[in-house]
Structures are given as C-alpha cells and as structure tokens.
Amino acid sequence: MPVLALIDGHSLAYRAFFALPQDLQTRSGQLTNSVYGFTSMLIKMLGDHDPDLVAVAWDSGRATFRTERFPEYKAQRESAPDAFRAQLPLIGEVLDVFEISQLVLPGYEADDLIASLAVRAEKEDWDVLIVTGDRDAFQLIDDHVRVLYTRRGISDTVVADSDWVAERYGVSPSQYADYAALRGDSSDNLPGVPGVGEKTASRLISQFGTLEGVYEHLDDLTPKLRAALEAHREQVFLNRSLMGLVSDLDLDIELSESPGLTV
C-alpha cells in the first residue's frame, strides 16, 4: 500500500525553535533555527520512511471551536515569540520548494485536518504516517495508521503503533482519549481528576473499557476515588470531547494528485 505522511507543522516547527540555539541566523540577522530544525526533520523522515505523498497541516490560530466550548482551552499558553512566527513563512517557502502541500482551515487545529485526511486515506487503501509531538494523535492509530512521535528535541523520535501505545499507557489507541480525559492535559489547560495520574487512569480504562464504564462502576471504587470522579464528571466528559479529533472535514483534496510531494 502507498504511504501518506501527514506532518503537524506547528508541532515540529515549535519543537525545532526551542531545541536549537538562537545563534543560527543569516548574515542579515534573520533567525533560522526553526527553519533548519524543521527541514532537518523533514529530510530525515523522507529518508527513513520513504512516503509516497506528503502534506503539512497548520493550526489556524488560537480561536477554534474548542475555545468556543471551553474558553480556558490552551489559555495558559503565552503568545508564540516573534522570532518563531517570523520563521513560519520561510518554512512555507521550503515546503513550496519540495512541492509539499500545506493545509489550514479556520476554526480547526492541524490535528483535525490530519485526522480527516488519515481516515479518508485509509478508506482509499493508503497507509498513513502522522508526524507530530502531540499525543492526541495516538487515538488515530490502527493497523494502517502509525505516529512518528517526536518525544524531545528534533532527534528523539519513536514510531508509535498499537503495541507501543498499549505498552506505554496500558490502553488501546481507541481508548486513549478516555484515558487522557481522566488524566487531563496540562499543555492544553484541561484539568484531570485530582489524584488520578497516568497509572490510575490506565487502570480504570483498562478495567472498565470507557469513561461510561468507569462511571457505571463507581460503587466498585474506593470512597475517595469515587468522590473525585463524581465531582469532576462534567469536566472529564468535556475533556474527551475536546481531545477527540474531528475526522470528517471536507478538505477538497484528491489523494491521487495531492498532497504534494511524490518521492
């Protein structure tokens, strides 16, 4: 089966910006550490995985349907540094040279575009490699979708499949959003259940299957855990709905012609 690589643009560019020194710049003083790191990761991915087609998805901005539902979503994040934002057009120029398509849709995050393309690509008999540092992508993993997960910096990566997710988190990819909803996600400013960390969230979801299963069996839990879950029920289910990726966007793309680069 042909392979479609889908890259989370902001995720990789932001990691490169903070991983590489800020003395990487042109003679005119234009900082290029994010451009250099992003391009290095792109070239390494192309060499290691030899995808047939590649596309880069970008976030549309902070305001999305998620912030409409939960204004505190990502509210703790500071604005991106000017030195980072100034490099995004340069990264876009690099992608144009590679003839790699770039996708953005107002009101949605790159993850949603990636999810929608991944689901459709599978139906059209493609394998998919998602390149990102965002763990929400783990929920998309199945027999034909893997995640090249950037754990730290620009070189510490791992190919995450169903077995990797099960070994690391104790749940299946289809259960990942339920697990994460209990644990919370500080990077997105989504509070989890107090006292419920990774181990407890994993145990609850592996034992009861879903959030609904957990809440149907509160009487089987300790009084302290039961009280915490009851008190934060609304937030937990909101977390799951916000962490869940939109997979039915109409992106008006024919995979036979684009996205972009044929390697």
DABELPE-V390073 format. One record per residue. N is the residue number from 1. RES is the residue in one letter. OMEGA is omega in degrees with one decimal (999 if undefined). Layout:
BEGIN
n res omega
N RES OMEGA
N RES OMEGA
END
This chain:
BEGIN
n res omega
1 M 176.6
2 P -176.4
3 V 174.3
4 L 176.6
5 A -179.4
6 L -172.8
7 I 173.2
8 D -170.7
9 G -178.4
10 H -179.8
11 S -178.0
12 L -178.5
13 A -179.1
14 Y 177.9
15 R 179.4
16 A -178.6
17 F -176.5
18 F -179.3
19 A -173.4
20 L -176.0
21 P -177.5
22 Q 171.2
23 D 173.0
24 L -177.4
25 Q 179.6
26 T 178.7
27 R 179.3
28 S 178.5
29 G 177.5
30 Q 178.5
31 L -175.9
32 T -176.1
33 N 179.0
34 S 178.8
35 V -178.4
36 Y -178.8
37 G 178.9
38 F -178.9
39 T 178.1
40 S 179.1
41 M 179.3
42 L -178.1
43 I 178.5
44 K 178.6
45 M 179.9
46 L -179.6
47 G -175.9
48 D -169.3
49 H 172.4
50 D 179.1
51 P 178.0
52 D 178.6
53 L -178.1
54 V 171.0
55 A 176.6
56 V 177.0
57 A -179.7
58 W 170.9
59 D -178.4
60 S -175.9
61 G -175.7
62 R -177.5
63 A 177.8
64 T 176.8
65 F 178.9
66 R 178.4
67 T 174.7
68 E -179.0
69 R -176.1
70 F -174.7
71 P -179.7
72 E -178.7
73 Y -179.8
74 K -175.7
75 A -178.2
76 Q -176.3
77 R 175.0
78 E 176.9
79 S 179.6
80 A 179.8
81 P 178.1
82 D -178.4
83 A 175.5
84 F -176.0
85 R -180.0
86 A -178.2
87 Q -177.7
88 L 176.2
89 P 178.9
90 L 175.5
91 I 176.5
92 G 177.9
93 E 176.7
94 V -179.4
95 L 176.4
96 D 178.5
97 V 178.1
98 F -176.4
99 E 177.1
100 I -179.0
101 S 177.2
102 Q -173.0
103 L 173.9
104 V -179.4
105 L -178.3
106 P 177.8
107 G -178.4
108 Y 177.4
109 E 179.6
110 A 179.9
111 D -178.0
112 D 177.4
113 L 179.4
114 I 179.7
115 A -178.3
116 S 178.3
117 L -179.0
118 A -179.7
119 V -178.8
120 R -179.6
121 A 177.7
122 E -179.4
123 K -179.7
124 E 171.8
125 D 171.1
126 W 161.2
127 D -174.6
128 V 172.5
129 L 179.5
130 I -177.3
131 V -173.2
132 T 170.3
133 G -178.0
134 D -176.3
135 R 177.9
136 D -179.1
137 A -178.8
138 F -179.1
139 Q -178.7
140 L -173.5
141 I 170.6
142 D -175.7
143 D -176.6
144 H 178.9
145 V 174.4
146 R 179.0
147 V 169.9
148 L -169.5
149 Y 176.9
150 T -173.9
151 R -176.5
152 R 178.2
153 G -178.4
154 I -177.0
155 S -179.5
156 D -177.0
157 T 175.9
158 V 174.3
159 V -176.9
160 A 172.4
161 D -176.4
162 S -179.9
163 D -179.2
164 W 179.0
165 V -179.8
166 A -179.8
167 E -176.1
168 R -172.2
169 Y 177.7
170 G 178.6
171 V 175.0
172 S 176.1
173 P -179.6
174 S 178.3
175 Q -170.4
176 Y -178.4
177 A 176.8
178 D 177.5
179 Y -177.3
180 A 179.1
181 A 177.1
182 L -177.5
183 R -174.6
184 G -179.9
185 D -176.9
186 S -179.0
187 S 177.4
188 D -179.8
189 N 177.4
190 L -176.7
191 P 174.6
192 G 178.0
193 V 179.5
194 P -180.0
195 G 179.3
196 V 176.5
197 G -176.4
198 E -175.8
199 K -179.0
200 T 178.0
201 A 178.8
202 S -179.0
203 R -177.9
204 L -177.4
205 I 178.6
206 S -179.0
207 Q -172.4
208 F 170.7
209 G -175.5
210 T 173.8
211 L 178.5
212 E 178.5
213 G 177.7
214 V -175.6
215 Y 174.2
216 E -176.9
217 H 179.8
218 L -178.6
219 D 179.0
220 D -174.1
221 L 177.9
222 T -179.1
223 P -178.6
224 K -179.7
225 L 178.8
226 R -179.3
227 A -179.8
228 A 179.4
229 L 179.5
230 E -176.4
231 A -174.7
232 H -178.9
233 R -176.1
234 E -179.5
235 Q -178.9
236 V -179.3
237 F 173.1
238 L 177.3
239 N -177.4
240 R -178.9
241 S 179.1
242 L 178.7
243 M 179.5
244 G -176.1
245 L 177.6
246 V -173.6
247 S -176.9
248 D 178.5
249 L 176.5
250 D -174.4
251 L 174.1
252 D -179.5
253 I 174.2
254 E -176.4
255 L 178.6
256 S -177.6
257 E 177.9
258 S 11.3
259 P 175.9
260 G -160.5
261 L 167.8
262 T -173.5
263 V 999
END
